[in-house]
């Protein structure tokens, strides 16, 4: 198998389309969680779609980030020049710092912020940026099992109030570190594995048909296998009478992103790879379609749209005291409208500017 060249990778519109799908999925999930009344008991299309996308849209986003870092560093990896490699490392560290600061400034508005976690992921990825793909995959596969072991050592839900989704002690040193690395919304252990998995996948040339088919087939098989094991295990665990053991067994083979146990991590990573490979497969046939052209700018402005979906998409209902009062259908309609208007806005913006406002700021400050 060959590494993907930066020349081939740079032409892949499919990656922008994948980012658009990821940000749209995050919009549907976050709008549903925040706007729907009694979301845990909600039924309907919006609740079902949100449940399907929960944890998977953001996983796709992180895998794509790793994939992008791999493409960004491809030339330096091939040339093996210390100066070019160090330049890439410095750029990534500056971007990691930018995302960390931006995310922490955003936390008071949006406690579920992922940007400051991104800062940690990217900074830590620098340590193994030019490692071979086998090493990256081993680390990515190890992190979920490390997290599972840590649950036995630390009390995972200790700081959480799940009724309000608030975290006690976030702004203390101990609380911040624990939230960032173990029991936050997207903790480094094990979520860093998604970025390293994307970085490893960037070392395969998915523009080659055989490799792409292997990626789609292998990822689909992984998801189906995990679903089968989960269903079989659920039947076996049904006979367990000890409530604590029953709850742990359900978590172990469950697909919830909180806590992010192995079945969730492996299935979400595999589904992200499937989407990326499928979209690369579709690109030659779809790239002239209006839908494809509509999605590309949203993917290119994904970081700006991330801020907009909170400040505008959720800010407007919040201004009218509407949070937690909507029906499932209303939340879904509002999510679709936001994605539609956001897509139009992204298209108009790209006609006048090369990058989105937040993307431009980061590039100007960090290179």
N, C-alpha and C positions, 0 to 999 in steps of 0.2 A: 504494500500500500504506500502511496506517495503522499507527501505533505501538500496541503493546498497552497498554491502560490499566491502571493499578495495580488498579482495581476488578475488571476481568475476570480479571487474572492472579492476584489473591489467592484466587480461588475454584477455582483449578485443582488438584484433588487429584492429577492426573496427574503433576505434578512431584514430589510426595512418593513416588508409586509408582515413578517413574523413579529417585529417589535410593535407594529400597529395592533395586531391581534392580542399581544400581551397587555398593552396599555388599555385596550378596550375591555379585555377580560377583567383587569383590575378595577376599572370603572364600575362594571356590573357588580362585582363582589362588594366593593366598598359602599356603593350606593345602597345595595340591598341590606348590608349589615347596619348601616347608620340610619337609613330612612324607614325601613319596614318596622311596623309595630310587632313586638314579640317575634323576632325573626326565628328564634329556635323552634317555635311552633308553627311557623308560616308554611303554607303549601302553595302550589301553583308554579307557573312557568318560571317566574323570576327567582323564586326560592330554589327551585330545582336546578336552574342554570347557575345560580350563584354557588350552590353546593358542589356542582360539578367543577366549576372553575376555581373554587377556593383553594388557595395554595398552589394551584397549577399555573395560573396566569403569571403570578410573580416568579415562579420557578422558571418558566420560559424566559422571562425578562432577565433573570440572573444568568442562565445558561447562555443567552445571547450576549450578555456582557462579557463573559469569559471567551466566547467565540470571537467577539470583536477585538479583545485584547490579544488573542492569538494571531489574528490577521494583522493587527497593528505592529506586532513584534516579529512577524514572519521573516522580513528581510534581514533584521538584525540576527535572528536565529540562524538563518542560512549563511550569512557572511562570517559569523563567529568573530566579529571585531569587538573588542572590549569597549571602545569609545561609543559605538552605536548602541550597544547593549545597555551601557550605563545611561545614555541619553534617554532611552525608552523607560528605564527604571525611574529616573528622576521625573519624567513627565507623568508617569502613572502615580507616583507618590504625591505629586502636587495636585493631581486630580482627586486622589483619595482624600487629601486634606480639604479640598474644596467641598466635596460631597459630605464629609464628616461635619464641617462647620455649617453648611447649608441645611443639612438634615437636623442638626441640633437646634438651629434657629427656628426650624419648622415644627419641632416636637410640641411646643406649647399650643400650636394650632391643630396639629395632627399627631396625636400620640403614637399612632401606628406607622409613623414615618419609616421608610426603608432606606433613605439616602445615607443616613449616618452608618447603617450597617454596610452599605455598599463601600463606604470609605474604608472600613475595616477589611472587607473582602479583598478590595483592590490592593491595599497596602500589604496584606499578607501574601497575596498572589505573586508579588514581586520577588519573594523569597524563592519561589520555584518556577519563575517565569520561563526559564529556558531548560527546565527539566524535560526528559523525554515523556512521551504520552503514557507509557506504562507506569511510571512513577506517579504522574498526576492522577491516573485512574485508581491506583492503589490508595492514595491519600483520600480521594473522593469517596471510595467505597468504605474506607475505614472510619471516617468521621461519624456516620450514623450509628455505628456500633459503639464508638467512644461515647456518644451522647447517651445511648442506652445504658452504658455502664455508669455514667455520671448520675443518672436518675437514682441509682441505688445509694449514692454517696450524699447528694444534695437533695433538698426538698424542692422539687421543681415548682409547684404552685404556691410556695410560701408567701411570696410578695404580691400575688395577684388577687384582685377582687373581680371575679369574672362577671358579676352582675353589671358592673360599670366599665369593665375592661380597663381598670386603672391599676397602676403598678406602684407599690409603696417603696419609697427610697430611691427613685430613679436618679435624682440629682446628688446623691451621696456617692462617695468613691466606691464603696463596696457594692451598692445597688447598681450603679452604672456598669461596673465591670461584669457583674452577674447577669444583668439584663443584656448586655452586648454579646457575651460569650456563651450563655447557657440557657436562660429562660425568658428572653425577650420575645418580641413578635417574630424576629428572623435572626436568631442567634448565630454567631460565627460557627459554633459547634452545634449542629452539623451543616448549616446552610452554605458555608464556604465551599462545601462539596459541589454545589451546583455550578459555581463559577469555575472551579478546577475541572469539572467534567466538560464544560463548554470549551475551556482552554485546550483540553486533551482532544476534543472532537475537531477543533480547528486544525489539528495536525493531520487529519484525514481529508483527502480531496473529495468532497461530496459532489463535485461536478462530474465525477466519474460514475457512470451508471451502475456498475457492479458494486462499488462501495456504497453508493446511495441506497441500492436495494437491500444490501446487508444491514445498513443502518435502520431502514424502515422495518424490515422483517424482524431484526433482533429486538428493537425497541417495542414493537407490537407484541412479540412473544413474551417479553419481560412483563409487560402490563397484564396480559391475559393470564400468565402463570401466577402472578401475585394475587390477582382477583380470585383465581381458582383456589389457591391456598387459603386465602382469607375466608372464602365461603365455607370451605371444608372445615377449617379451624373453628369457625363460628358455631357450627353444628356440634363439634366436639366439646367446645368450651361451654356449651349450653348446659352441660351436666354439672358444672362446677357450682357448688353451693356457697363457698366462701366469697362474700361480696368483694373483698379487696383483691383476691386472686382473679375473680371474674372480671373486674374492672381492668386489671393489669393485662389479662389475656386479650381483652377487647382492644386495648390500646396497642398491644404488640403487633397485631395483625390488621390494625385499622389504618385508614388513609387520611386521618385528620392532620393538618399542618401544625396543630398545637396540642400536645407536644410533637415535634417532628421526628417520629420514630422511623426505623428502617423501611417499612413497607411504603410509607408516604414518600420518603426521600427517593427510593429507587423507582417507584412508579411515576413520580412527577418528573424526575430526570429523564426517564425513558420516553415519556409522552412529549417532553420538550424536544428531544432529539427527533422523534417521529414527525412532529410538526415542521421542524426546520428542514429535514430531508424531503418531506412531502412538498413543501413550498418550492424548494429548489427543483424538484421534479416537475412542478406545475409551471414554473416561470416561462419556459419557451412557448407554452400554449396560452398563457393568460396575460403576458406582459403588455399586450396591446388592448386589453379589456379596460373599460371605464372603472370597474371596481378595483382592479389592480393599481391603476394610476391614481385612484382616489386614496388608497391606503398608504402608498409610499410616503407622502409628506407627513402623515401622522406618525409613522415609524421614525422618520428623521427628526421630528420634534417631540419625541416621546418624553424627554425630560421636562420640557416646558409644559406639555399636556398633563404630566403628573402633578405639577403645582396647580395648574388650572382646574383639575378635577376636584381638588379640595377647596381652593379659594373661591371658585365660581360654582362648580357643580354641586358642592355641598354647602358652600357659603350662602347661596341664595335661600335654600330651604331653612337654613339655620337662622337667617335674618328674620324670617317670618315665624320662627318657633315651630317649625314643622318636623324637626328631627324625631325619628321614632314614632311617627304617626301615620305613615303612608301604607297603602295596600301594596301587595307584591306586584300587581300589574302597573300601578302608578310608578313605582321605583324602576321597573324595567323600562317603561316608556321614557322616563326622564333620562335614564342611562343611555338609551338609544339616541335620544335627541342630542344629548351632550356629545356623544361620539360623532354624530352626523355634523353638528355645527362645528365641533372641534376639527373634524376632518376638512371641512370647507375653509375654516380659518387657517389651517396649516397649509392648504393649497395656495391660498392667497398670499400668505406670508412668504412661501418659498418662491413665488414669482418675483419677489422684490429683494429677498435676502437669502444668503447661502445657508444660514443656520438659524435655529430657533433662538429666542432671546436668552434663555438660560444656557443653552448650548454655546452661544456666542460668548457669553460672559465667562464660562468655564474655559473655553479655548483661548480667550484673550489673557486670562490670568495664569493659566496653567500650560498652555501650549498644546 
